Amino acid sequence: MKNSKPSYKLKLGFFVFIGLIFFFGIIFLIGSKQNLFNAQIQLSTTFQNASGLKVGNTVRFSGISIGTVENIEIINDSTVKVDLMIKDDVKKFIKTDSKASISSEGVIGDKILVISQGSSQSKSVKDGGKIKSFEPIEFDDILASVKISAENAEIITDELATILVSINDGEGTIGRLINDEEIAKDLDATMENLKKSSKGLNENMEAAKHSFLLRGYFKKKAKERAKQNKELEKEAVKN
């Protein structure tokens, strides 16, 4: 038969060999991702809401993938238990006071479980241990919070617009100050009187300095200020 030729058998064997390499390569990649070829320990934690976490999702510690979610089980109407399989060589870094939280890879990426760093004084976790958790923040809750903030901003904007309209119409004290020309003139006159009063006060002080009765007083004050300045200069030089 034609199919019994050596060349045909050689080609068939070659394709079978390539297929086996491809098959074992896929198994190796999947096993590496699921940590099937590394020594592992099991940890567990509980949440009130698993927030879309699935079996097979990645477990991270300090930004590094250290394991996967092995099982998710509903314990009761308010508790969900999550079992984790993590690499044995990283358990020494995970402390008994470390906490688990559910996050996302990007805005709409897959869910991941993140383990926080514990305190250096705490002991390391053991196989079969349990760690505490942070409840995840739901995206719907974030949207509700943003909606409330937007509504409050809208109310504040409307109130500011109403106030500005009232001011432009000359209503209220600020409106009268801005729009009433008579009040503006009175303010200008008041400022001018203050300037004149200040100038007169300066002139009176200069005259008092040259007065026979007060000359000694001002000289004494000048000497005291000079002495204080010298002491400050000495302190500055020492420092």
LINDANOR-V391669 format. One record per residue. RES is the residue in three letters. PSI is psi in whole degrees, -180 to 180 (NA if undefined). Layout:
res=RES psi=PSI
res=RES psi=PSI
This chain:
res=MET psi=156
res=LYS psi=-34
res=ASN psi=-9
res=SER psi=6
res=LYS psi=147
res=PRO psi=-37
res=SER psi=-37
res=TYR psi=-44
res=LYS psi=-36
res=LEU psi=-44
res=LYS psi=-42
res=LEU psi=-44
res=GLY psi=-38
res=PHE psi=-46
res=PHE psi=-36
res=VAL psi=-40
res=PHE psi=-46
res=ILE psi=-41
res=GLY psi=-41
res=LEU psi=-41
res=ILE psi=-44
res=PHE psi=-42
res=PHE psi=-49
res=PHE psi=-30
res=GLY psi=-43
res=ILE psi=-44
res=ILE psi=-41
res=PHE psi=-43
res=LEU psi=-44
res=ILE psi=-42
res=GLY psi=-38
res=SER psi=-42
res=LYS psi=-39
res=GLN psi=5
res=ASN psi=39
res=LEU psi=-19
res=PHE psi=7
res=ASN psi=150
res=ALA psi=134
res=GLN psi=159
res=ILE psi=161
res=GLN psi=135
res=LEU psi=162
res=SER psi=157
res=THR psi=170
res=THR psi=148
res=PHE psi=158
res=GLN psi=-27
res=ASN psi=122
res=ALA psi=-15
res=SER psi=40
res=GLY psi=5
res=LEU psi=140
res=LYS psi=157
res=VAL psi=133
res=GLY psi=-12
res=ASN psi=155
res=THR psi=144
res=VAL psi=130
res=ARG psi=149
res=PHE psi=124
res=SER psi=36
res=GLY psi=6
res=ILE psi=138
res=SER psi=122
res=ILE psi=-2
res=GLY psi=-165
res=THR psi=163
res=VAL psi=120
res=GLU psi=-39
res=ASN psi=145
res=ILE psi=125
res=GLU psi=134
res=ILE psi=117
res=ILE psi=-48
res=ASN psi=-168
res=ASP psi=-7
res=SER psi=8
res=THR psi=129
res=VAL psi=123
res=LYS psi=134
res=VAL psi=122
res=ASP psi=137
res=LEU psi=145
res=MET psi=118
res=ILE psi=160
res=LYS psi=138
res=ASP psi=-32
res=ASP psi=-5
res=VAL psi=-2
res=LYS psi=-27
res=LYS psi=-19
res=PHE psi=-17
res=ILE psi=121
res=LYS psi=165
res=THR psi=-21
res=ASP psi=10
res=SER psi=155
res=LYS psi=147
res=ALA psi=145
res=SER psi=155
res=ILE psi=128
res=SER psi=-173
res=SER psi=149
res=GLU psi=95
res=GLY psi=-172
res=VAL psi=-44
res=ILE psi=25
res=GLY psi=-179
res=ASP psi=153
res=LYS psi=146
res=ILE psi=157
res=LEU psi=124
res=VAL psi=129
res=ILE psi=126
res=SER psi=161
res=GLN psi=137
res=GLY psi=-175
res=SER psi=150
res=SER psi=-21
res=GLN psi=-20
res=SER psi=159
res=LYS psi=158
res=SER psi=154
res=VAL psi=159
res=LYS psi=164
res=ASP psi=128
res=GLY psi=4
res=GLY psi=168
res=LYS psi=138
res=ILE psi=156
res=LYS psi=177
res=SER psi=159
res=PHE psi=137
res=GLU psi=135
res=PRO psi=149
res=ILE psi=119
res=GLU psi=146
res=PHE psi=-34
res=ASP psi=-36
res=ASP psi=-38
res=ILE psi=-43
res=LEU psi=-39
res=ALA psi=-41
res=SER psi=-43
res=VAL psi=-39
res=LYS psi=-44
res=ILE psi=-43
res=SER psi=-41
res=ALA psi=-40
res=GLU psi=-41
res=ASN psi=-41
res=ALA psi=-37
res=GLU psi=-41
res=ILE psi=-45
res=ILE psi=-41
res=THR psi=-43
res=ASP psi=-41
res=GLU psi=-41
res=LEU psi=-41
res=ALA psi=-41
res=THR psi=-42
res=ILE psi=-44
res=LEU psi=-39
res=VAL psi=-42
res=SER psi=-40
res=ILE psi=-45
res=ASN psi=-31
res=ASP psi=0
res=GLY psi=16
res=GLU psi=146
res=GLY psi=173
res=THR psi=-47
res=ILE psi=-40
res=GLY psi=-42
res=ARG psi=-39
res=LEU psi=-38
res=ILE psi=-39
res=ASN psi=-21
res=ASP psi=117
res=GLU psi=-33
res=GLU psi=-44
res=ILE psi=-40
res=ALA psi=-41
res=LYS psi=-41
res=ASP psi=-39
res=LEU psi=-42
res=ASP psi=-41
res=ALA psi=-40
res=THR psi=-44
res=MET psi=-39
res=GLU psi=-41
res=ASN psi=-38
res=LEU psi=-42
res=LYS psi=-44
res=LYS psi=-41
res=SER psi=-40
res=SER psi=-41
res=LYS psi=-41
res=GLY psi=-38
res=LEU psi=-40
res=ASN psi=-41
res=GLU psi=-40
res=ASN psi=-37
res=MET psi=-41
res=GLU psi=-40
res=ALA psi=-38
res=ALA psi=-35
res=LYS psi=-34
res=HIS psi=1
res=SER psi=144
res=PHE psi=-38
res=LEU psi=-34
res=LEU psi=0
res=ARG psi=-43
res=GLY psi=-37
res=TYR psi=-46
res=PHE psi=-34
res=LYS psi=-40
res=LYS psi=-43
res=LYS psi=-38
res=ALA psi=-39
res=LYS psi=-41
res=GLU psi=-41
res=ARG psi=-40
res=ALA psi=-40
res=LYS psi=-44
res=GLN psi=-39
res=ASN psi=-39
res=LYS psi=-41
res=GLU psi=-39
res=LEU psi=-38
res=GLU psi=-39
res=LYS psi=-44
res=GLU psi=-39
res=ALA psi=-40
res=VAL psi=-39
res=LYS psi=-41
res=ASN psi=NA
